[in-house]
Amino acid sequence: MGVALARAAQWTAAGSGTGTLEITPLNESLLNQIIKFAEDFSTKHPQEAAFVFREPLEWKTQLDSSVFGEGYEINEATVQSKAKDKDGQPLFVLSASTLRVRSFDQLSRLLHIAMEKKLKETQACLEANRDPIVKILGPEYGTVEGEDKSILHLFDKVKKESDLETELKMKIILLLHQLDLQLLNSSLKQISQDVRLNPAAVNDEVNLLKNFSGQGEDTVLESLEYTSDYMFSNGCRAPPWRQVRGEICYLLIKPHDTDPLYITCSTAGVFLNGGQLKGKDIDYERKSDLYKDIVTFLRERSPKFVENMAKQEYSFFKEPAHENYQHVEGAEIFGQSQSFHEFRRMTVCGRGKSSSLGSPGQRLKPCMKWKNSELSASQSDKSPKKDSEEEGKSSTVSLTTKKKASGKSKTVKIQEASKCKASSSPEDVGESSSETDEDEQPLRRQEGHTDLSAEYWGIQKLAKYVKGGDPTATVIALCSMRDLNLSQETCQLAIKDTGCLEVLINLLDTEEIKCQTGSLKILKEISQNVLIRHAIADLGGLEIMVKILDSPDTDLKCLAAETIANVARFKRARKTVRQHGGIKRLVELLESISVGSSCQAKDTETARCGALALWSCSRSTKNKKAIRKAGGIPLLARWLKCSHTNILVPIVGTLQECASEPSYRLAIRTEGMIENLVKNLSSENEELQMHCASAIFKCAEDEEIRDLVRKHEGLQPLSVLLDNSENKQLLAAVTGAIWKCAISRENVLKFQEYKTVETLVTLLTDQPEEVLINVIGALGECCQEEENRGTIRKCGGIAPIVKLLTATNQALLVNVNKAVGGCAMEPENMLIIDSLDGVRLLWSLLKNPNPEVQASAAWALCPCVENAKNSGEMVRSFVGGLELIVNLLKSKDKEVLTSVCAAIANIAKDQENLAVMTDHGVVPLLSKLANTNNNKLRRHLAEAIAHCCMWGSNRVAFGETKAVAPLARYLKAKDPLVHRATALALYQLSEDPNNCVIMHENGVVKLLLAMVGSTDDALQEAAAGCIANIRRLALATEKAKYG
Amino acid sequence: GAMSRKRMKLLVDSLTRSSKHFNKSEVECLVNLFDTLVAKASSHFAGAGFDRTVFRDTLHSAFGLTDEVMLDRVFSTFDRSNTGSITVVEWVEGLGVLLRGTLEEKMKYCFAIYDLNGDGYISREEMFQMLKNSLLIQPADEEPDEGVKDLVEIALKKMASTYFDYDHDGKLSFTDFEKAVREESLLLEAFGPCLPDIK
């Protein structure tokens, strides 16, 4: 039993001491077998059952004294067995919910008494007595770590002295061993039945689910993300010490209807873990049952997931997934055969007892990378020793040697710590949600080169002197290394693969300015390479470079800042810079503005390097905040006024990156930066122009900024820049700025002056999507001005716009819909749109899964239905079209509902179409929406209801579906547009006597009376008409009563 | 007395006139320091200056220069008259280069230090001399001098324009040195530290 319990049973990760048994099928079956063994013990082996344990098995019980009867002495809460040992002590004692049991006989009885609680009791007993055999027979029979000597021990004893007790013990231990074997056998059977997941299967499933995840109603999940971007070469993302437990990766899943779920995917299956701990770590402990895959897990957790999975018409998941899941026989994830022996070893290591994971040679090898780092760590461990041996020889260099040695061992430590970070890195999760930019991913490379290049040998030779030389030799070697082509990938990787990179980083931690400078000059070059960047971060290079920013040596500071600028292109690096106080120091680099003219060149260079690094760092939201907190904004504003292009580029780059934050947009406005941004739109440098335009693009959501751009005469340079249509990045930024600026009517009038609309129309073809989105967005805004609708038509813009209705990019579609809707306000344009089948295309976009696309399409349909000739007939010709739009009233998106109500109001003007919509249940669906507080929705809903009243018994039906009372309340809203639409609806509804009664009860008369005095004719008429209907009914009733 | 004060004033005035790097009060300080050092050295050496030992100690403690070979070379460069002692003129002018020298002056100074035999070239052998103690870790499987020889080749290849000219015996002219340093300022002290480590 000892072996089975210790090794096969799945204890929670708590480790030593009082762990708990997890509730798993395996453990349950083990417990049941142990119970059966103990229950039957007294009948099968009466003699052994009487044996008195060396020490009692003691545990906290949930049983109380009331369940005990015959054979026990009960004294209030204390229970004693009548059976006593030879000293007269009871063999069973229960007091203060602690049980003490001293024989198998009593154990059997207890289990019989415990009834349905016996599983719990057995579990509690085994948890409290991790090695029961020791308690039963004595410490010399304990299960010694690794091997079980108890039988041998007993055998010896029996040979020496044969008394009755030893014989009894012998029998008991043999019985227990039998149980042990039985337990192990059955658990092996269990384990081999388990499905085994592998990294590829998990990855496939994650990718599949990702395709169906995202914002919106119909997706199966809001999101699912790995908690770590870093993948080891075996496909696992779990850190190596978790890989030995079979864990593959961790995921953060956000379902629509529950809290975010942190799950672990392991070879044994999928389960909920303890989520993210306060720091960076994951609480690895299992908190749920095991499931065979993520989908099965989610089916249990999220009803919405099940519902939306069912909606996906595609065969989402092939049920008999033979390719994805391999049984244990075939699974060779870590390159080891899954024999029972191996399994035992895994669980032994896995429980994390004091065993330091054995010697690396015979252990599982989760991943080559890890192994390598272990090796390099031990190598570097040796070098300080060598250094100190050297110490005795030359006294003059001893100082530097020591320094180097300590530097080295320090970095080794950092390296290991950061390795762990790299692999688990759940810290990225927090940031990734707020991240706007794509994060770079190092491409996986094949480890180990088959043919080593000349560069490799060259670098290895030089690395020898960098490593083993005094500062003079080191500098010579570093300078010589710079003659190699460091921009070439083979060189960059050779530096990494020869271990030279570690040395370069260690050099940064010395106080030799020349060595630091030489090293940074190389690091700056090779950090162009993404793998090197990640390696530098993993080796703790960023922390040291941040420290160097405090150096009094200006050149050194600049080099460090420039290298940071290169490295900080991925999230984790940016976070490291922030967490080590780098942002503040970088902002300080912008501060170095001294008075003397001779120093200015150096100041500009310092500021330029600082700005470059800030620019890289500013891609993380938290860094944007940190830059602001460090007082960076006024400094950015100050440098924005200078005229050096090379510093303006990173300054404006940082600004446009930060402009995604409202606080920066405010500052850009209040610190007068728009003027300079506008000025630099006319710079000679296209990159600078682009960043300026991009900053305006991001800021011009703000109305005051739009006005400022106009006041500083920025609209003309923007229009002029449209002519440079070769530079697509520039074009995207410029068209974006024009789009956002065109939200203001005065700006549109200016653009008309500059013939911007005409130019924009020429950009509707042969442009990349990021340009098209903005061009169409700008045209959509310009369409709000009547003159421009004609201009677009005259320039031949309608056809290319309508053609884009077949695009797939959702952001583009939203803008195209709006532009088509804008154009459709002009009957002449409508003819063209109709001839191009534009309305049908718009209508089919109602089927798009993105609610923004749905809503924009529905809005665009309104002017189309209104202005198309024979629109009623046209609408009817769309097969299933009316049903589709009516069903959109079930959407959960407010904007979709509002736009669909508006469209339905227009469609219902056609009697036949209204009849069809009625058949599809438009009335109850509209009524259901009536209890809303959103005034925009109220307005369009009331309009729709007013128009839908015109068919059959719809008025009565609205009353029956309880739409009237909520509508009556709309009259109390503050929005006059709501009043008008509501009065119209109430007027229509008041044709039905029952509705009049409800209206009267809800006090509409008084409110309507006030509206009769309105200057809005439509409102006035409708209010009066409604009152008249109510009054007529009242009179008729009176007449009937008093006749 | 008044005599010595007057002598002092004349000395300071003339040194200030000839120095490009120091103003009058700075020169005064340096002259005072010189007097202190001479006093300290008087037990070893009688003359109008101070000797190698005092010079070395002073540069060691003031500028952190520790390399014995280099310190000897710095002394020789200061001691232009080759008298074995540093005069007040040599002292002030030498420090001018060390502390305030232009890049040109520093390049000339460093080259002079590294050109051990003063023949206008830094030869392989001279480099070897200067670098022979620069390797802290000798690869076990190599000849003790192999590493240094290799390093000398690396330095020559980096700095000598004539390295690939096989007729040439591989040495560094001042033009080579100047060109290399202008391209890469780290090479100014390529063969050993001989300038104060402050910027």
Interface residues (C-beta under 8 A of the other chain):
Chain A: S383 K386 D387 E390 S394 T396 V397 L399 T401 K461 L462 K464 Y465 K467 G468 G469 D470 P471 T472 A473 V475 I476 A477 L478 C479 S480 R482 D483 I513 K514 T517 G518 K521 P552 D553 T554
Chain B: T66 D67 E68 L131 N133 S134 L135 L136 I137 Q138 P139 G147 D150 L151 I154 A155 K157 K158 E184 L186 L187 E189 A190 F191 G192 P193 D197 K199
